[in-house]
Protein backbone atom coordinates (compact mmCIF):
# COMPACT_ATOMS: atom_id res chain seq x y z
CA UNK A 1 0.00 0.00 0.00
CA UNK A 2 1.26 3.47 -0.80
CA UNK A 3 -0.04 7.02 -0.81
CA UNK A 4 -2.10 6.44 -3.91
CA UNK A 5 -4.21 3.56 -2.63
CA UNK A 6 -4.09 -0.17 -2.46
CA UNK A 7 -1.79 -1.83 -4.94
CA UNK A 8 -2.67 -5.09 -6.59
CA UNK A 9 -0.46 -6.54 -9.31
CA UNK A 10 1.40 -3.25 -9.60
CA UNK A 11 -1.66 -1.13 -10.56
CA UNK A 12 -3.05 1.62 -8.38
CA UNK A 13 -6.81 1.70 -8.22
CA UNK A 14 -6.78 5.46 -7.65
CA UNK A 15 -5.57 5.82 -11.19
CA UNK A 16 -7.87 4.83 -14.06
CA UNK A 17 -5.25 2.60 -15.72
CA UNK A 18 -6.91 -0.61 -14.57
CA UNK A 19 -10.27 0.40 -16.03
CA UNK A 20 -8.66 1.70 -19.22
CA UNK A 21 -6.83 -1.59 -19.72
CA UNK A 22 -10.08 -3.45 -19.31
CA UNK A 23 -11.88 -1.20 -21.79
CA UNK A 24 -9.06 -1.52 -24.33
CA UNK A 25 -9.04 -5.30 -23.92
CA UNK A 26 -12.80 -5.45 -24.54
CA UNK A 27 -12.47 -3.13 -27.56
CA UNK A 28 -9.72 -5.36 -28.98
CA UNK A 29 -11.86 -8.44 -28.37
CA UNK A 30 -14.84 -6.82 -30.08
CA UNK A 31 -12.70 -5.87 -33.08
CA UNK A 32 -11.35 -9.40 -33.31
CA UNK A 33 -14.86 -10.86 -33.24
CA UNK A 34 -15.94 -8.35 -35.90
CA UNK A 35 -13.09 -9.49 -38.16
CA UNK A 36 -14.00 -13.14 -37.62
CA UNK A 37 -17.65 -12.42 -38.43
CA UNK A 38 -16.62 -10.54 -41.59
CA UNK A 39 -14.41 -13.43 -42.74
CA UNK A 40 -17.19 -15.93 -42.06
CA UNK A 41 -19.64 -13.74 -43.98
CA UNK A 42 -17.28 -13.54 -46.98
CA UNK A 43 -16.81 -17.32 -46.91
CA UNK A 44 -20.57 -17.83 -46.68
CA UNK A 45 -21.28 -15.39 -49.49
CA UNK A 46 -18.38 -16.49 -51.69
CA UNK A 47 -19.96 -19.79 -52.60
CA UNK A 48 -16.82 -21.17 -54.26
CA UNK A 49 -16.84 -18.94 -57.36
CA UNK A 50 -16.65 -21.26 -60.33
CA UNK A 51 -14.76 -21.97 -63.54
CA UNK A 52 -17.45 -21.63 -66.16
CA UNK A 53 -19.62 -18.67 -66.98
CA UNK A 54 -22.75 -20.35 -65.61
CA UNK A 55 -21.02 -21.27 -62.31
CA UNK A 56 -19.80 -17.67 -61.89
CA UNK A 57 -23.29 -16.35 -62.73
CA UNK A 58 -24.87 -18.78 -60.21
CA UNK A 59 -22.34 -17.81 -57.48
CA UNK A 60 -23.02 -14.12 -58.13
CA UNK A 61 -26.78 -14.69 -57.96
CA UNK A 62 -26.43 -16.65 -54.67
CA UNK A 63 -24.21 -13.92 -53.23
CA UNK A 64 -26.77 -11.23 -54.05
CA UNK A 65 -29.56 -13.36 -52.66
CA UNK A 66 -27.73 -14.07 -49.37
CA UNK A 67 -26.14 -10.64 -48.90
CA UNK A 68 -29.10 -8.94 -47.19
CA UNK A 69 -29.77 -11.68 -44.66
CA UNK A 70 -26.04 -12.19 -43.99
CA UNK A 71 -25.55 -8.48 -43.31
CA UNK A 72 -28.60 -8.38 -41.02
CA UNK A 73 -27.44 -11.40 -39.05
CA UNK A 74 -23.84 -10.19 -38.77
CA UNK A 75 -24.92 -6.65 -37.90
CA UNK A 76 -27.36 -7.76 -35.21
CA UNK A 77 -24.78 -10.15 -33.75
CA UNK A 78 -22.12 -7.44 -33.60
CA UNK A 79 -24.60 -4.93 -32.20
CA UNK A 80 -25.62 -7.37 -29.46
CA UNK A 81 -21.97 -8.11 -28.68
CA UNK A 82 -21.04 -4.44 -28.44
CA UNK A 83 -24.13 -3.72 -26.32
CA UNK A 84 -23.17 -6.57 -23.98
CA UNK A 85 -19.59 -5.33 -23.59
CA UNK A 86 -20.75 -1.75 -23.10
CA UNK A 87 -23.16 -2.94 -20.42
CA UNK A 88 -20.36 -4.84 -18.68
CA UNK A 89 -18.15 -1.76 -18.70
CA UNK A 90 -20.96 0.42 -17.33
CA UNK A 91 -21.84 -2.01 -14.55
CA UNK A 92 -18.19 -2.53 -13.60
CA UNK A 93 -17.46 1.20 -13.61
CA UNK A 94 -20.61 2.15 -11.73
CA UNK A 95 -19.90 -0.38 -8.97
CA UNK A 96 -16.42 1.07 -8.58
CA UNK A 97 -17.82 4.62 -8.25
CA UNK A 98 -21.35 4.18 -6.86
CA UNK A 99 -20.20 1.79 -4.13
CA UNK A 100 -17.69 4.21 -2.64
CA UNK A 101 -20.14 7.11 -2.89
CA UNK A 102 -22.74 5.07 -1.02
CA UNK A 103 -20.18 4.20 1.66
CA UNK A 104 -19.20 7.89 1.96
CA UNK A 105 -22.83 8.90 2.50
CA UNK A 106 -23.27 6.14 5.11
CA UNK A 107 -20.11 7.21 6.94
CA UNK A 108 -21.24 10.83 6.96
CA UNK A 109 -24.71 9.92 8.21
CA UNK A 110 -23.37 7.82 11.11
CA UNK A 111 -20.71 10.33 12.16
CA UNK A 112 -22.77 11.54 15.09
CA UNK A 113 -24.03 8.08 16.09
CA UNK A 114 -20.62 6.66 17.16
CA UNK A 115 -21.13 3.64 14.92
CA UNK A 116 -18.38 1.73 13.18
CA UNK A 117 -17.18 3.46 10.03
CA UNK A 118 -16.01 1.28 7.22
CA UNK A 119 -13.70 2.07 4.35
CA UNK A 120 -14.44 1.09 0.80
CA UNK A 121 -13.45 -2.14 -0.91
CA UNK A 122 -9.75 -2.40 -1.73
CA UNK A 123 -10.34 -2.47 -5.49
CA UNK A 124 -12.83 0.41 -5.65
CA UNK A 125 -11.96 3.77 -7.10
CA UNK A 126 -11.64 6.84 -4.85
CA UNK A 127 -9.30 5.20 -2.31
CA UNK A 128 -7.52 8.48 -1.49
CA UNK A 129 -10.81 10.29 -1.00
CA UNK A 130 -12.03 7.50 1.28
CA UNK A 131 -8.93 7.72 3.47
CA UNK A 132 -9.24 11.52 3.65
CA UNK A 133 -12.89 11.28 4.61
CA UNK A 134 -12.22 8.73 7.36
CA UNK A 135 -9.31 10.83 8.69
CA UNK A 136 -11.55 13.91 8.73
CA UNK A 137 -14.25 12.06 10.61
CA UNK A 138 -11.66 10.79 13.11
CA UNK A 139 -10.36 14.34 13.59
CA UNK A 140 -13.89 15.61 14.20
CA UNK A 141 -14.47 12.82 16.73
CA UNK A 142 -11.27 13.74 18.60
CA UNK A 143 -12.34 17.39 18.55
CA UNK A 144 -15.75 16.48 20.00
CA UNK A 145 -14.15 14.39 22.76
CA UNK A 146 -11.76 17.21 23.72
CA UNK A 147 -14.61 19.73 23.65
CA UNK A 148 -16.70 17.49 25.94
CA UNK A 149 -13.75 17.22 28.36
CA UNK A 150 -13.33 21.01 28.42
CA UNK A 151 -17.05 21.52 29.01
CA UNK A 152 -17.01 19.00 31.88
CA UNK A 153 -14.04 20.81 33.42
CA UNK A 154 -15.80 24.17 33.05
CA UNK A 155 -18.91 22.67 34.63
CA UNK A 156 -16.86 21.54 37.62
CA UNK A 157 -15.49 25.09 38.06
CA UNK A 158 -19.02 26.46 37.79
CA UNK A 159 -20.33 23.97 40.35
CA UNK A 160 -17.52 24.82 42.78
CA UNK A 161 -18.16 28.57 42.39
CA UNK A 162 -14.67 29.33 41.02
CA UNK A 163 -15.44 32.21 38.64
CA UNK A 164 -11.86 32.73 37.53
CA UNK A 165 -11.38 29.05 36.73
CA UNK A 166 -14.73 29.01 34.91
CA UNK A 167 -13.80 32.14 32.89
CA UNK A 168 -10.45 30.58 31.96
CA UNK A 169 -12.20 27.39 30.84
CA UNK A 170 -14.69 29.37 28.71
CA UNK A 171 -11.72 31.00 26.96
CA UNK A 172 -10.16 27.56 26.38
CA UNK A 173 -13.44 26.30 24.95
CA UNK A 174 -13.72 29.33 22.67
CA UNK A 175 -10.11 28.84 21.52
CA UNK A 176 -10.83 25.15 20.84
CA UNK A 177 -13.96 26.01 18.86
CA UNK A 178 -12.15 28.73 16.87
CA UNK A 179 -9.72 26.10 15.52
CA UNK A 180 -12.59 24.67 13.44
CA UNK A 181 -13.31 26.25 10.10
CA UNK A 182 -14.97 25.12 6.93
CA UNK A 183 -13.31 25.88 3.62
CA UNK A 184 -15.69 27.23 1.03
matplotlib code that plots the C-alpha trace (Angstrom):
import matplotlib.pyplot as plt

x = [0.0, 1.3, 0.0, -2.1, -4.2, -4.1, -1.8, -2.7, -0.5, 1.4, -1.7, -3.1, -6.8, -6.8, -5.6, -7.9, -5.2, -6.9, -10.3, -8.7, -6.8, -10.1, -11.9, -9.1, -9.0, -12.8, -12.5, -9.7, -11.9, -14.8, -12.7, -11.3, -14.9, -15.9, -13.1, -14.0, -17.7, -16.6, -14.4, -17.2, -19.6, -17.3, -16.8, -20.6, -21.3, -18.4, -20.0, -16.8, -16.8, -16.6, -14.8, -17.5, -19.6, -22.8, -21.0, -19.8, -23.3, -24.9, -22.3, -23.0, -26.8, -26.4, -24.2, -26.8, -29.6, -27.7, -26.1, -29.1, -29.8, -26.0, -25.5, -28.6, -27.4, -23.8, -24.9, -27.4, -24.8, -22.1, -24.6, -25.6, -22.0, -21.0, -24.1, -23.2, -19.6, -20.7, -23.2, -20.4, -18.1, -21.0, -21.8, -18.2, -17.5, -20.6, -19.9, -16.4, -17.8, -21.3, -20.2, -17.7, -20.1, -22.7, -20.2, -19.2, -22.8, -23.3, -20.1, -21.2, -24.7, -23.4, -20.7, -22.8, -24.0, -20.6, -21.1, -18.4, -17.2, -16.0, -13.7, -14.4, -13.5, -9.7, -10.3, -12.8, -12.0, -11.6, -9.3, -7.5, -10.8, -12.0, -8.9, -9.2, -12.9, -12.2, -9.3, -11.6, -14.3, -11.7, -10.4, -13.9, -14.5, -11.3, -12.3, -15.7, -14.2, -11.8, -14.6, -16.7, -13.8, -13.3, -17.1, -17.0, -14.0, -15.8, -18.9, -16.9, -15.5, -19.0, -20.3, -17.5, -18.2, -14.7, -15.4, -11.9, -11.4, -14.7, -13.8, -10.5, -12.2, -14.7, -11.7, -10.2, -13.4, -13.7, -10.1, -10.8, -14.0, -12.1, -9.7, -12.6, -13.3, -15.0, -13.3, -15.7]
y = [0.0, 3.5, 7.0, 6.4, 3.6, -0.2, -1.8, -5.1, -6.5, -3.2, -1.1, 1.6, 1.7, 5.5, 5.8, 4.8, 2.6, -0.6, 0.4, 1.7, -1.6, -3.5, -1.2, -1.5, -5.3, -5.4, -3.1, -5.4, -8.4, -6.8, -5.9, -9.4, -10.9, -8.4, -9.5, -13.1, -12.4, -10.5, -13.4, -15.9, -13.7, -13.5, -17.3, -17.8, -15.4, -16.5, -19.8, -21.2, -18.9, -21.3, -22.0, -21.6, -18.7, -20.4, -21.3, -17.7, -16.4, -18.8, -17.8, -14.1, -14.7, -16.7, -13.9, -11.2, -13.4, -14.1, -10.6, -8.9, -11.7, -12.2, -8.5, -8.4, -11.4, -10.2, -6.7, -7.8, -10.2, -7.4, -4.9, -7.4, -8.1, -4.4, -3.7, -6.6, -5.3, -1.7, -2.9, -4.8, -1.8, 0.4, -2.0, -2.5, 1.2, 2.1, -0.4, 1.1, 4.6, 4.2, 1.8, 4.2, 7.1, 5.1, 4.2, 7.9, 8.9, 6.1, 7.2, 10.8, 9.9, 7.8, 10.3, 11.5, 8.1, 6.7, 3.6, 1.7, 3.5, 1.3, 2.1, 1.1, -2.1, -2.4, -2.5, 0.4, 3.8, 6.8, 5.2, 8.5, 10.3, 7.5, 7.7, 11.5, 11.3, 8.7, 10.8, 13.9, 12.1, 10.8, 14.3, 15.6, 12.8, 13.7, 17.4, 16.5, 14.4, 17.2, 19.7, 17.5, 17.2, 21.0, 21.5, 19.0, 20.8, 24.2, 22.7, 21.5, 25.1, 26.5, 24.0, 24.8, 28.6, 29.3, 32.2, 32.7, 29.0, 29.0, 32.1, 30.6, 27.4, 29.4, 31.0, 27.6, 26.3, 29.3, 28.8, 25.2, 26.0, 28.7, 26.1, 24.7, 26.2, 25.1, 25.9, 27.2]
z = [0.0, -0.8, -0.8, -3.9, -2.6, -2.5, -4.9, -6.6, -9.3, -9.6, -10.6, -8.4, -8.2, -7.7, -11.2, -14.1, -15.7, -14.6, -16.0, -19.2, -19.7, -19.3, -21.8, -24.3, -23.9, -24.5, -27.6, -29.0, -28.4, -30.1, -33.1, -33.3, -33.2, -35.9, -38.2, -37.6, -38.4, -41.6, -42.7, -42.1, -44.0, -47.0, -46.9, -46.7, -49.5, -51.7, -52.6, -54.3, -57.4, -60.3, -63.5, -66.2, -67.0, -65.6, -62.3, -61.9, -62.7, -60.2, -57.5, -58.1, -58.0, -54.7, -53.2, -54.1, -52.7, -49.4, -48.9, -47.2, -44.7, -44.0, -43.3, -41.0, -39.1, -38.8, -37.9, -35.2, -33.8, -33.6, -32.2, -29.5, -28.7, -28.4, -26.3, -24.0, -23.6, -23.1, -20.4, -18.7, -18.7, -17.3, -14.5, -13.6, -13.6, -11.7, -9.0, -8.6, -8.2, -6.9, -4.1, -2.6, -2.9, -1.0, 1.7, 2.0, 2.5, 5.1, 6.9, 7.0, 8.2, 11.1, 12.2, 15.1, 16.1, 17.2, 14.9, 13.2, 10.0, 7.2, 4.4, 0.8, -0.9, -1.7, -5.5, -5.7, -7.1, -4.9, -2.3, -1.5, -1.0, 1.3, 3.5, 3.6, 4.6, 7.4, 8.7, 8.7, 10.6, 13.1, 13.6, 14.2, 16.7, 18.6, 18.5, 20.0, 22.8, 23.7, 23.7, 25.9, 28.4, 28.4, 29.0, 31.9, 33.4, 33.0, 34.6, 37.6, 38.1, 37.8, 40.3, 42.8, 42.4, 41.0, 38.6, 37.5, 36.7, 34.9, 32.9, 32.0, 30.8, 28.7, 27.0, 26.4, 25.0, 22.7, 21.5, 20.8, 18.9, 16.9, 15.5, 13.4, 10.1, 6.9, 3.6, 1.0]

ax = plt.figure().add_subplot(projection="3d")
ax.plot(x, y, z, "-o")
ax.set_aspect("equal")
plt.show()
